[in-house]
Amino acid sequence: MSLLQFGNITCIPSFHNRLQFAREVRKAFSEMLPDVVAVELPDVYTSDILQGIARLPRLSLLCISQKDSSYSYIPVFPNDSMIEGLRLARENNLPLALIDLAVENYSPAYEAFAPPDDQAIEHIGLEAYYETVLPYLKPAANGSPEQKREEHMAARLHHLSGKYQRILLICGLFHWEPIKALLKQNKRVLHPHQLEGISSPFLAKLGPKARHTLLEEIPYLVLHYDIARRFGLVYQRQVLLRKLLLEAREAPALADESYTLREILNILRYAARLAVSDKRVSPDLYNLLLACKQTLGDDYTLEVMDRALAYPYEDDEKIPEIEFDPNSEQFKLGSRSITLQRRLPPPISLPDNNQDWIKLKIVRKKQEHLPEGYMPFWFFFGFYSHVPEDLILEGFIERLGDKLASQQTATETRVQEFSGSLLDGLALRETIRNYHSGKLYVKEERSRLAQIGAWVLIFDEDLNELTYPWMMSLSAEHHNESDIAFYASNPALHPVTREIIRAKYGAMLAIKPALPNEAKIGWDALDVHEELRKEQLVRLAIQLSPRPGILYLAQIPPEGYFYSMASSLGKTLYHLPLNKISERHLKRIQRFHLLSRKEVRKNADDFI
């Protein structure tokens, strides 16, 4: 006989508030079509719990006053297996039975253990999962509240067995074996309820911060599970995690980024490997956020986290509200701090000694409220660059030379006698020619790429004055920097704070080493018709490059006569297609910030 069955009773032993067990209830309900649904809840709270179920998908807590002025609570959430069972019974007009015993000042006490990830049920089934967990489910002590509850539930089930043919029971994993043993012994003991406190139980709604604190599942998944059950859709956790990541990349705050589907899939693969290292089947929220942070950085991770923790159902019903204060780490009922104790045991697990969440530091950039129409007039009198962006730009243009070398096939070959290394391979022709000497010859291939001294970066082929009205040349601040000249958008129209503004390059010329003062590029050299801007940058690069190589990064190659012009001056012009660089990387280079004062550099990272 199945471990999950006894007589006409089919049990779904569950960890409370875990979505996978709610799904198992739906599966069992559709397969067996029960005559009654029995759950591990006291019947004295039936009307309050049903009121909470009627409020779903809005979240509720049934709060029960205790003698020590704290509250025990029963969560009425879509992801709880017992609540799912009661919802199904109501939706199908079936009788329901709340068979548990109300115990005064009840506090769950079970020996901690590390259960397997409940997502394993998807692969091995509920019964195999239960069989795996069974050795860790220790029986309750004699005379304990747990034992009284189990005796009470067994007696209620015995009564239901004589009345109905098919009973679906939903209870905690710890209770099913003791209840089965009591049913086998035909032991029936009904205990009186112990009603706690003087105040009546009350239903409370949850504030936004309390929702994800108490849900114990990723709120985004709970939301979509409820949507799926309402509209008959298929719930697939992995598909939803992918959907979450794709939605986050469309956030307005990330409009300047271009995260690709490949990068999203890399996050999912990385999160899956992190889950395996944590002995999990599917990634939890920590695994997912860590993968996001280490793959695409804090800004994207914050967008994922905000969406993952959001449970957007508005709750304007006039009932008490419980909110969580992250500063005091206390729950608030109105203005009063309260202590909440779970009446139903949470998933039992060992404490996390690694404090992983403390290690996951995600920095949210500060924001400054600006008045409508704010104009940073300081920009017209001088500004400073943002040093990290300077370093990124310098590193980028240096690496472009390596990228170009990997794309070039033009090489010179040097042949020499073999002396211990094959270098780039056997020089077959020379070896045959000297066959009589018995010597081997090898070849060494060297790139003929000229050393780069000027870089022309064309981010946008249409350099019209409306989009890129600002033209400027800037001198290097030190010997490791380049002189640059560029066409860019108007940064005054895009303030980040009162002292930080943002713009993007349309095209740029970088020259390194920096030019002597008498050869610096003047503003008048850039002031040409918009249709000639690209050509002017190439012309300046050829004329001013301190080294023989000029790199032209653009989607369209330069006009042929520029190659001749460069050659006539003893220089070489190289074209590197723009699509050889990732779009996201290009956007990162194209975007830049300006600061009003040098001192602003100290705190600019807080906003950029």
N, C-alpha and C positions, 0 to 999 in steps of 0.2 A: 504494500500500500504506500501511497505517496506520503512523504513527511508532512505535507501541507494539508492532509485530509484526515478527518476522524469521523466515521459514520457519514452523516449527511452534512457535515460542516467542512467547508473549504476555507482555509486561513491564508491571509496575506500578511505574514509577519514583517514588520516594517521598522525602519528608522524614521522617526517622526520628522516632518518638514522636509523630506527628501523627495525631489520630483520624480525620480525613477520609480519609487514605490507607488506614487500616485498613478503613474502609467501602468504599473502592474495591476492595480485595482481595476482600472478601465478594461484592461485585457481580460482579466478573470471575469468581470461582470458580463462582458459581451459573449464570452465562451459558455458560461454556466447558466446565465439568466436566472439569478437567485429569486427566491420567494421573499426573502427578508435580508436586510443588511444590518449586521451587528458591529458595533465599534467600541473601543476601549475608552469610553467617556461616561461620566455619571449621568443618569437620567434626570437628576434634579436640575441640570443646566440645559435641558433639551430646548426650551423655548428661546433662551438667549443664544444658543449655538445656531439654531435655525434662523434667528434674526440676522446673525452674522453671515450665514450662508446666503441669505437673500441679498446681502449687500455686495457680494462678490461680483466683479473682481476687485472691488475696493477691499483693503485689508483691515482686519479687526482683531482686537484682543478681548477675550472674555476675562475680566479682571476680578479676582476673588480676594477679599480682604482677609488678612491673617492677624493673629493676636499680637505679633510684634510690629504692627503698623506697616508691614510690607504687603505686597500683592503677589499672589501666584497668578499665573495666567495660562489660558488655553488659546493658542494661535488659531485663527480662522483664516487660513491662507490657501490659495489654489494648489500649492505644491505639497500639501499634507495629504497622506493617503487616507486618513479617516475622514477628513473633510470631503475628499473626492468621493468616497463611498456614500456619504450622506447626500451629496449633490446628486449623484446618480440615482439614488433611491427616490429623492424628491422629483427629479425630472421624469422618472418612469412610474410615478405613482405607486411605489412599493412601500410596504411598512419598514420602519427602521427601529432599531433597538439600541439604546445607549446602556450598556450592561456593566459599567465599572462602578466601583464604590467610591463615594466622596470621603476623603480622609482628612482629618484636621491637621493643619500645619504640615502638609505632606511635602517632603523633600526627597527627590529621587536619589538613590545611593546604589551605584553599581560599580563593580571593579573595572577600572579602565583597561582598554585594550585597543590595538590598532586594527580596525576592521578593514577588509579589502574594499576597494573603491566600488561603490554601488553601481557604477557604469558597467562593471563586469557582468551584471545581469543581462545586458543586451547580448552578450556573447555566450554565456553558459546557462542562462535561465535562472529564475528565482529559486527553484528547489536546490540546485547545485550550489548557489550562493549561500543559502540558508544552511546547507550541510557543511559548508566550509566554516561558517561562523559558529556553528553549534557547540564545538568544544569550549568556546570562550564564554558561553552564556551560563553563568553560575546561578544556581537556584537561590531564592530568597531565604533569609534566616527564619527559623521557626518563630512564630508570633509577631513577625514584622508586619508593617503596613502592606508591603508588597504581597506577602502570603495571604493576608486577609482579602486583598483585592482579587487575587487569583481564585480564591475559594468562592468569592461572590460572583465573579464572572463565569466560573464553571457551573454554578447553580443556575444562573440565568440562561446559559447556553443549553443546559439539560432541559429546561422548560421549553425553550424555543425549538429544540429538536423534536419534541413530541407534537409540536403545533405546525411546523413547516417542513417541507421536503428538502429544500435546498437553501442552506444558510451560508452567506458570505460573511466571514469574520475578518475584521481588520484590527490588529493589535500590535504592540511592540514586540520585537524579536525575543526579548527576555521572557515573555509570558506564555508563549504557545506551548512549550514542552510541559511546564507545570500544569497548565489548564488541561492538556491532553491526559496527563497522569491522573488528575482528579476526576476527569470524566470516565476513565477506565476503572477507577476505584468506586465509581458511582457515589462519590462523596459530594454531598450538596449542603453547603452552609451559606445562608444569606445573612449578611451583617447589616446593621443599621447605618445609614449615612451619618457622617459627622459634619455638620454644617458649620463653617468657619466664620468667626467674627460676628458683629452685629449688623453690619451693612450688607445690603443685598448685592449680589454680583452685578456688574455693569459692563456694558459693551463700550469699548473705546476705539476710536480711529487712530491711525498712525500718521505722524508728521513726516515730511520728506526724508529727514535724516534718520528717523527711527525705522523707516521701511527696510533699507538695506542692512541695517544693524541687526534686525530680528528675523529677516527672511531666511538666512542660512543657505540660500541658493543665489546664484547670479540673478538679480531682479529682471534683467533683460530676458533671460530664459523663462522665468516664471510668467512674464507678460506674454511671450509668444506661445507658451504652452496653453495659457488660457484662451488666446485667440484661436489656436489650432483646435481645441476641444469645442469651442463655440461654433466654428464654421466647418467642422468635419475635415480639417486639414491634417496632413501627416507632420508629426513633430519629430525633427531630426536635430539632435544637439550639435553635431559637427557642422551641418549646413547653417545653423543659426550663428555659430561662432564666426563662420566665414562671413555671413551677412553683417554681423556686428562690425567686423574689421573694414568691410567695404563701405558701410555707412559712415564710419568715422573718417575715412579719407576724403569724404565729400564735405566735411565741416567747413564753414566760411573762414574760420581761422587758418585753415590749411589751403586756402585757395591758391597760394603761390607755389605750393608743392605739387608734385606729380608722382604720387605713389602708384606703382604698377601692380597689376594682378600677380605678377611673379613675386614681388616683395611680400604681398599679403599671404601668398601660399607658403613662402619661406617662414613667415611668422608662425603659421599653423604647424608646419613641420617641426620648427624649433620648440614650440610649446608642447607638442606631442612627446618630444624627446625629454623635455623637462619633467613631464608627467611620469614618464617611465622611471626616471631617476628618483622620483618621489613615490614610486610603487603605486602609481595610479594608472588607470586605463585611459582616461580622458583628462585633458588639462583643466585645472580649476582656474579661478580668476587670477590668482597669484602667478601661476605658470604663464597665463596669457599675457598679463601686463609685463612680466619680466622679459618675455620674448619680444614684445612690442618695443620696450625701452632699449633693449640691446640691438634691435634691428633698425628701428626708425627714429629713436630718440624720445625725449620727454613730451614734446608738443603733441605728437601723434598718440602717445600713450595716454595722455590726459583726456583726449577726445574719446578714446576707447573706454577709459574708466568712467567718464561722465555718462556715456550711453549705457554701459553695462550696469551701472548702479541706479539708473533712472527707472522709476515705476510711475508712469505719467498720469494715471487715473486721478482726476480731481475728486476730492472728497469734501463736499460742502454740507454734509448732513450735520445737524446740530446735536452732536453727541460729544462727550469728553474726548480730548485729543492728547495722546502721549507723544512727546517729542524727545529726541536725544540731543543733549548738549555736548558737543565734542570737546569743549574746553574743560568742563568739570567731569566729563565722562560719566554723566548721570542722566537718568531719564526724568523728564518733567511732565507732571500732570497739571496743566495750567501753569502757574508760577511756582508750584511746589515740587521739590525734588522727591522722587519716590524710588523704592527698591523693587525690582521685578525679579521673581523667581519662577522658573519654568515649572509648570505642573506636570508636563510630559517630558520625559528625559530626552535630551538632545542626542545626536549620534555620539556614541562613546568613543573617545579617542585619547591617545596619550598626549600630554602637553607638548607643545612645540618648543623644544629647547633651543632651536636654531634662530628663533625670532625672525623668520624670513621676511615678514612684512616690515619690520624695522629696517632691514637691509635694503628694501626696495624704495629708494628715495626718488620720488618723482617731483620735479620742481615746476610749480605753476608760475608762469611769468606774471609779474605785476601788471596792473592796468591803471591808467590815470584817466579820470573823467575830464574830457575837454569840452569847453562851451561850443555850441554850434557855430560853425563858421570861423573857428580859431585859425589865425594866420601867424606862422612863426616868422616875424619880421627880422629876427636876428640872422636868418639865413642869407639875407641880402648883404650882410656886412662881414661874413666870415663863418667858418665852421671847422669842425674836426672830424676825422674819419673814426670808424669803430675798429679798433686794433684787431680783434679776432677775424673780422672780415678781410682786413688787409692780409693777414697771414694765410687765410684760405685762398685768396686770389693769387698770392705769390706762389703758393704750393701748387695751385692748379696750372698756372702757365709753365712752371718748371716740369710738371709731369706731362704736359702736352708734347714736349720734345720726345719723351719716351714713347708716347702713344704714336707719334709720327714715325719714329724709327721702326716700330713694330709693323707699320703699314707699308713702309718703303721696301722695295725689292732691289733697288740699285745698290750694288756692292762691288768692291774690287777684290780680286782673288790673288793671293800671294802663295807661290809654290815653294816648298823647301824640303830638304832631305829629312826623312823620318828619323827622329831622335828620342823616341820614348812616348810621344803623344800623337794620336791620330788627328788632333785638332778638329777640323770640319770635314774630315774624310780623306780617302785615298785619292791622290791625283793620278788617275789611271793613265792618262795620255803620257805624262812625263815619266811614269814608271816603265811603261812599255818602250818608250824612246831610249831609256837607259837600261834596258833588259840585260845587255851584255855586261854591265857593271855589277849586277845583282843587288842594286840599291832600290829602296822604296822611297817614294815621294808622297808628301801629304800637302793638302791645301788649307789655307786659312782665309776665311772670308771676312772682310771688314766693310762696314757701312760707309758709304761716301757722303753721308748726311752732314751738311755744313752745320757749324755751331750756330744756334739760334740767338739772335740779338733783338728781334722785334716780333711781336705777336699781334696780329689783327684778328679780333674776335667779333664776328657778325652774328649777334643773337637773333636779329630780326631783319629780314631782307627789305622790309618797307620802313625806311628811316624817315618817315614824314615828320614835319615840324609840329604837327598837332599832338602826336603821341610822344615825341622826343624833342621838346622845345629847348632843353638845357644842353649847352655845349660848354666844355670846360677842359683845361689841361692842369694837371697837378704834378708837382715835383716830388721826388722821393724824399722821405724824412730822414733816411739813413742809407748806407751803402748796400744793404740787402734788399732794398725796395726798388721798384720800377718807377720810372716816369710814366704817367698815363695821360691819355687824351680820350674823350668819350662824348657820345651823344646819349642823353638820358631823359627820362620823364621828369616832370617838375616835382621835386621833393616837398616843396612848400604846400602842395595839395594833399599830402599824405602824412600828417603828424601822428606820431606814436605817443609822445608826451609833449609837454611844453618845450622840452629841450632836445627832443629826438625826432627826426623826420626820416621818411623812407622813400626810396626811388628805385628805378631799375634801369640798367643799361640797355640801350638798343644796339650799340656797337662801341668797341673800345680798341685803342692802340696802346700797347704796353712796350716800353723799351728798357732793356737792362743789359749792361750797367747803365746807370742814369747818365743823361747827357750833361755836358758842361753847360754852365750858365748861358754862354753866348749862343748855344744851339737849342735852347729850350723851345718847345712848341708854344706859340702864342695863340691867343683866342682868335685873331684874325685869320690864322691858317685853317681854322675849323669852320669859319663862316662862309660856307659855300651853299649853293642850291641843294635842296634836300635830295634830289636825284643824283647828285655827285658826291654825296657824303662817303659812301663805301670806297669809291675810287680815290677820294682825297686821303683817306686813312692808309690805303695801300701805297699811294705815292709817297706819303710822309714816311712810312715804314721803310721803303726802299732807299729813300734819300738819307735817313737819319740812323738806320740800324748800325750799331757799333761793331757788329759781327756779320759774317757773310750770309747767314741764314735768316730768312723771314718766313714765319709760319702764318698761314691764312686759314683760320677756322671759320667755315661758313657752309651753308647747305649748297650754294652754287659757287663753282670755281671762279677765280678772278678772270678778267678779260685776258686774252692771249698776249696782247702787247705788253702787259705788266711783266711777264716772264722775260721778254726781250729787254725791257728797261732794266730789270734786276741784273740780267746777264751782262749788259753793257757796263755796269758799275762793279762787276766782279762779284755779284751776289746771286743767291739762288732763292727763288720763291717756291714754297711748298704749300700745297692745298691739303687740308685735313677736313673731310666731310663732317658736318655738325652731328649727323646721326651716329657717329662713332662714340659720342659722349652721351651718357644717360640723360634723359630730359630732366629728371629731378636734380641731378648734379648741376646741369646748366642753369636751372632756375635758382639754385642756391648761390651760384656765382653772380648771376644777373641782378639779384636783389642786394641792395646795400643801404646803409643808414648813415646819417650825418648828425653830429652832436654840436650843441651851441657853444660849449666850453670844454676845455681840456679836462677839467675836474669831473665832468659828467661821465668820462670813461670808467671811473671807479664803479659806478652803479648801473652802467648801461646794460650789462648782461641780465639784470633783473627784469628788463622790459623787452629785450630783443630776443 
